[in-house]
Amino acid sequence: MSPTTVQDSRSYVHVGQENTTPIDLYYEDHGSGKPVVLIHGWPLNGASWEKQTAALLAAGYRVITYDRRGFGKSSMPSTGYEYDTFAGDLDKILRALDLRDVALVGFSMGGGEVARYLGTFGAERVSKAAFLSAVPPYLLKASDNPNGVDQSVFDGIQKGLAHDRPGFLAQFLHNFYNVDVLGGKLISDEAVKNSWTVAIGASPKGVYDCVRSWYTDFRKDLAKIDVPTLVIHGEQDRIVPIAISGALTHASVKGSKFVPVKDAPHGLLWTHAEQVNAELTSFLK
């Protein structure tokens, strides 16, 4: 099978096979100029970058978004929801589209792909990296990471998903956007509902299994990064607290630029898009 296939007039990259079912990732490729690959967070899809895509296209970049396996329009296999596979999927996309001198930009879970890709495949194809509200370096509380999140928190998330996935996702997105503080001001009820609709359309198993990947240890991956790196994180992030993620990623990547965003929640791509876009386009120049 060709690495790139077309289904229903949409673009896909073939990344694997499960029994009789191909595993294909949906992507969009727009504009011209230097390529920027945007990697989405949980439990959304590539369309969650709409405000950044518009800004980057206006700034003269080629913008590629894709849906992680199990999410959006991509295939929904029962396996592969861990970062070695996710990084391998990203590598197949970069190779299928023959992307070089590319900027990798990861939001939340997507930051894990950026870290593991660079840690595994190196920077031959990559010129810059950006981590936005991202999960690295290492979220799990451990003897060598005493300020991390207790295992019981992640177990509780999976328990909530197994018990009532629609209800849990509604609650999660409330904290994703800090709706009690920012609702009706920086995000509408309709935008939150749209995120819920996207989330509920994702693979139930993929949504559940991805939770375990959040506490992957990326410390060795970050130590290998030697390209210009931007770290943006909301100071009021309730999902991935800045002190144990963005601040430590900045400290781990030599020469990185750190931008804490005042009053911003986890979902700052939407609520604080103007500031995020200004920082991102300035960094990419």
N, C-alpha and C positions, 0 to 999 in steps of 0.2 A: 504494500500500500504506500502511496506517496505520502511524505510527511505532512503535506498540506492538502486538506480535502475541503470541499464545499458542500454544505448541506443547507437546503432551503435558502439558497442565495446568501448564506452567511459564511464567515471565514472560520476555519477550525485548524488546529494543529493536532495531529495524531501522536499520542504519547504512550500508548500501551494497549493492553487487551485484558479483559476479564471474561474467561470462558468464551462464549460466542459473541460478546459485546465489545466493540472498540471503545477505547477511552480517548475522547477528543476534547480539546480545550477551545472554547470560543474566544476569539479576540477581535478587536477593532484596531485599525491602522489608518490614521488620518494625518493630513498635513505633510509638510516637507521640512527639510533642515535636519539638525542633529536629533537623533532619536531619544525619546524619553519613555521608559517603560514604567507604568503605574501599577502597583500591586496592591489589591484591596484588602480590607480587613474582614473579620468575622462579625456578624453573619451575613454580610452584604455581597456585592459583586462589582464588576468593573464599572458599572454605571454610577457607582457612588463617587466617582471622580469628576462628575459633570462640571463642577465649578472650576476645578483645576484644568481640565481638558480645554475648556473655553479660553482660559487665560494663557495656557501654553501655546495653543494654536495661534492666538492673536500675537504672541511674542515670536512666532516664526519657527516653532519646533514641530517635529514629527512626533505624534503622540500615539503610543500603543497601550491599550488596556486589555486585560484578559480576565476571564473568570476562572478562579481556582477550581480544581476538580471537586465535584460535589456541590458547586454553587453556580447560580445564574444559569446560563445556557450551556454550560459545559456538561460532560457526562458525569453520572453519579454512581461511581463504582462503590463497592463495599470495602475497598482497601486503599492504602496509600496516604492516609491522613497523618503524615509525619514529615519532618522537614528534609530528610534525605530525598524523599520522593518529590516533595514540593520543589526543592532546588533543582532536581533532575528535570521536572516539568518545565521550569523556567529556562533551563539550558536548552531544552528541545525547542522552545519558542524562539529563543535568540538565534539558534542555528537554522531553524526552518525559514525565518525571515532574513537571515544573514545580517543581523544587526551588529554593528561595531561602533566604537566610540560612544557607547550608550550610557545614559544616566539611569540608574535604577532607583526608583522611589517607592518605598514601602510604608504603608499605613498599618499600624496595629500589628495583626498577624503578618501582614506583608513585609514588615521589617525583618521578620525571621527569614523569609526567602532571600532578602538582600544579604543578610549576614551569612547564612549557610551557603548561598551561591558563591560569594566571594571567598569564603573559607574553604570551599571544596574545589571550585573551578578556576579560581584566580580572577585577575582583572584584565585578561587579554582583550576581552570585548567591552570592558567597562571603563568609563572615564571619570564618573562621579557617582556618589551614593547619598541617599537621603533617608533618614528614619523619622517618620512622623507618628507621634503617639505610639511608638513601637514597643514590642514585647522584650527585645534584648535589653541587657545581657542575660539575665537569669532570674526568673520571677519566684522560683520555689525557695522556701525557707530550708536551709541546710546548715550543717556545721560550719561550712566555709562561706555561707551566705545567710547570716543570722537575721538580717533585716527583710528577708523575703516573705512571701505569702505562705501561710500554713497549708499543707496538703488538704486539710479538711475543707478549705474554701473551694478548691477545684472539684473535690468530690461532691460538695453540695451543689455546685453548678450542674454537674452531670445528673445528680439525683433530681434536680428541678426540671431539667430537660426531659428526663425519662418519665416523670410524673405528669407534666403538663407543658409540653413544648410551646404551644401558642401563648399560654399565660406567662411562662417564664421569659420568653423573648420580649413580650410587651414590657415587663418589669425591667429587663436588662436594658432595653433601648431608652427607657425613662432616665436611667443613670448614665447611659452612653452620651446623651445630650444634655444632662442636668436640666431636665424639663421643668422641674419645680422652680428653678431660678431663671432659666433662659427661655422657657416656653412663651410664645406670643411676642417675644422680643427678637431673639436671634434665630428662632426656629418655630415654624408653624406646626399645629396639630397634624396638618395634612402631610408635611414632610416626615414627621415621625411615623405616621401611619404607612407612608410609602416604604420606609425602611422595614417596617414590620411585614409588609406584603412581600418584599424581596426576601426577607429572612425566612418566612414560613414556606417559601418556595424552594428552599435549599434542601439537599438530601438530609433526612433526619439522622441517618447514621453518620454522615459527614459532619454535621453540626455537633453531634455528640462526641465523636472521636477527636475532633480538632481540639477540644478542651485540654486533652492530655499534651498536645503539642505546645501549648502556651508556655509551659515551664521547661521547655528544652533549654539546655545550657549552651549559650552562644558565646561564652567568654573566649574560647580559643579561636572562634571564627572572627570575632571583632579584632583580636590581636593581629590578624593577618591583613587587615584592611590597610591599603597604602594609597588610596585615591582620595581626592578631596571629598569631605563628608559633612553633611548638614544634619543636625538633630533638632527637631521642633517638637515641643511637648506642652500640653496644656497644664497650667499650674493647678487647676481644679479637676484633674482627671481622676474619676472615681473607679475606673475600670483597670487602668494600668498606672498606678501612682508614679508621678514624675521622679520622686526621690530614689526609687528602686529600679528605674528604667532609663528614661531619657538622660538624667544627670549622670548615671553610671556609664551609659553608652558613650556619652561625650568624653568622660574620663578615660574610657578604654581605647578610643580611636584617636591617635596622636594627630594634633592639628585640626580636629573637627571644630565646626562652628555650632554653638549651642544657643537656641532661641526658645526660652521659656515664654509661653503666651499667657499673659495675665487673664484670669477669670475664665480661661477656656476649658471646656470639658474634653472628654475623650474624642468625641465626634467633631473636632474642630475644622475638618475639611468643609463642613457646611456652616457651622455657627461663626467661625472666624476665617472664612474663606479669603477675604480681602487681605488680611495680614499674612496668612499662609502663602497665598499666591505671590505677594510682593517678595517675601523672603525666598521662595522657591525660584522665581524667575531671576532674581538678583544673583542667587547662588549659581544658577546654570549658565549665566553669561560668561 
